[in-house]
Amino acid sequence: MTHAPNDAAARRAAEPVIVYPPDTLAPPDLDAYRAARGGAVKVDEITVAPREGGCFRAAAGQFIRITSVDGPQVGDLNLWSGTDLSERFFSGKTRALHGTHVGIGDRLWSCLPYLRPMATVIEDTLDWYGVDAFGGRIHDVIGTRCDPYTHQLLSGGDYHHCCHSNLIRALAAETGLAVTEAEQYVHDVLNVFMCTGFTRDTGQYFMKASPVRPGDFIEFFAEIDLLGALSACPGGDCSTTHSSDVAACYPLLVEVFAPVAPPEGWSEPQINGYSRRHRD
């Protein structure tokens, strides 16, 4: 380690500055969303089997609920525009705008050059958890997804039920793409129900037992037409391991609800207004 300079304490004492303050963004009208949700009817549902993935679709203005059933289980969520796979969930910008974990009122943003809200979190039965003594929180946008390449690197051998592979198979089955083509569209995820953070001493990404229990759910409002894929992680509640056939795993339920009328005052967000000239 290098020797600290004489003014080390002063350098460390510099005040932090929020990089992307979202103050200029109009907040979602949660009351309007919830009022519309009150009269909504279920139009579709899928059950994602343990250690597998599944796809679902929701039209702009509909609601998506992901529920833990049978036992504690986390899931890895990918989202795309329902009409264009090149527009997909941008976990990094979502993290920059809302923080390392998302909750009620936060939005899931799409990638460049679109950069618009894809979905808004309107309900979360784990909202009570907050931040624990280890710095753990729920629903992170920092983990990338378990994948067979990292498994091969760290453990050796092929394992085909990592969330990355589950999402690929689900997308391929939904779209008719070959798995090699579908893989190009699978991206960093929202880790639904997962309890994660960074260690204070080494800054490493950690996971711990999720507090999710059967009946817990997170619910989103679809701001645009969506194609979603969800993997029921082979780590179960991620209390000990992931990418494993040993962990206890359970299904996840995805339900889609259509309101009688859209939320009052709501309109589908347009793609980002930047000119894309990239020069003066």
PyMOL commands that set and color helices and strands:
alter all, ss='L'
color gray80, all
select helices_A, chain A and resi 8-12+22-24+30-38+91-98+127-129+148-155+163-175+179-185
alter helices_A, ss='H'
color red, helices_A
select strands_A, chain A and resi 41-48+53-58+63-68+75-81+84-88+107-109+117-124+137-140+190-198+205-208+217-222+226-232+252-258
alter strands_A, ss='S'
color yellow, strands_A
deselect
rebuild
show_as cartoon
